Amino acid sequence: MLRIAVVGSGPSGVYTAEALAHQDSVPDVMVDVLDRLPCPYGLVRYGVAPDHEKIKSLQGNLRRVLEDPRIRFLGNVAVGGALGPDALRSLYHAVVYCVGAATDRRLGVPGEDLPGSHSATRFVSWYSAHPDEPPDEFALRARSAVVIGVGNVAVDVARILARGGEELRRTDVPDAALRALRESRVTDVHMVGRRGPSQAKFTTKELRELGALPDAEVLVRPEELALDPAYADPGGLPAVARRNVEVLRGWAERGASGRERRIHLRFFLRPVEVLGGGEPGRPGVTGVRFERTEPDGQGGVAGTGRFEEIEAQLVLRSVGYRGVPLAGLPFDARRGIVPNDDGRVLRDGRPSPGEYVAGWIKRGPTGVIGTNRPCAKQTAAALVADTALLRARDLPEDPLDGLRALGAEPVEWSGWEAIEAAEAELGRSLDRTTVKIADWAGLLTAARPGP
């Protein structure tokens, strides 16, 4: 029996497990999918906005993979410390790390750590019920919020802020977050990018959703659009960028309609400082200072020396992700990845037998969910090609006892199904659909119900 551990149960981990289980040349493979959380699906559960039901339905596809008899889900297994790479290699013939990019890129400007300034990922984790995020972290007493970044995550958080709690009642957003969103005082959301609209990273579908909110309007400044050299003649742009420009042009021409909430899409503004103030000893965000930029003629932007301040009591930073080192594995700090060759981990430039990577920790935070499938297949093919070498070591028949001996208390698939049942019951008790459990104790209690 060839025993393989896949660390991470998000799309890259599940696709890797699927590729390993479904290849034909090694029929006796068994895959344990390990995850630090007691729940599977990674960012599909904890990163997709609650009102994006179509994308969240991908959980059904991931579920079918994890129910394969050749694949075993083991949640609540934190890799690191006593359960580091060496320990895993003593239990498995091979280990594939699919741990993603676990932290946000920083702005690198004064004031970004002031109270009221957060990474957008923390906000997403909060409304997605990630158990690491305190349920009461965001009270949303701000009147004005600034979202720095113009990618899909920035669009998501701007939309959730502008949507309001009542519209989210039909989703699985945790109850504490729903209450906070219902009581939110936010009326203005400013989404700001340092470059122009033709270079924004959001997709047209996500962008258009902002214009479909019933109680919010989108405001775009024509003079900022006109700064983009491609605005006057977008015909040469890639299809997505061209459609984005057309949507923005329509909003700029329409003007304000006087709705309750406003989403301001701003361009060619580079953050230089998060401003703070407030009561003595209790500083908080009061705004963001931006420098006006302009195209530099080489695809980038240059500062103009002109500045603008946008009032805000909440700042959400969404300028990309970055991988973090995992103790015991080599790490390329410049690229934020584990150095690898087609998924084989490289130590001192040479493949390390039995160690592999897939997903963002392999290639960096690029692509969409589907990009992980060919990436996973490439890594799986490399592992299968190494099978003869990997089988050379004798291992325990089943690594589960070894995991427990090292301090892990795995939540198996039946435990996850118990969590699902508890979340469905929680939703019924609140006269809602399924509602996520948002704390570690609640999840683990649900996973191991008493007699």
Secondary structure, DSSP 4 states (H G I P E B T S, - for coil): -EEEEEE--SHHHHHHHHHHHH-SS-TTEEEEEE-SSSS-STHHHHTS-TT-HHHHTHHHHHHHHHTSTTEEEEBS---BTTBSHHHHHHH-SEEEE-----EEPP---TTTTSTTEEEHHHHHHHHTT-TTS-TTS-----SEEEEE--SHHHHHHHHHHHH-TGGGTTS---HHHHHHHHT----EEEEE-SS-GGG----HHHHHHHTT-TTEEEEE-HHHHTTSTTTS-GGGS-HHHHHHHHHHHHHHHH-----SEEEEEE-SEEEEEEEEEEETTEEEEEEEEEEEEEE-SSSSEEEEEEEEEEE-SEEEE-S-EE----TTS--BTTTTB--EETTEEEETTEEEEEEEE-THHHH-S-S-GGGHHHHHHHHHHHHHHTHHHHTTS---S-THHHHHHTT---B-HHHHHHHHHHHHHHHHHTTSS-----SHHHHHHHHS---
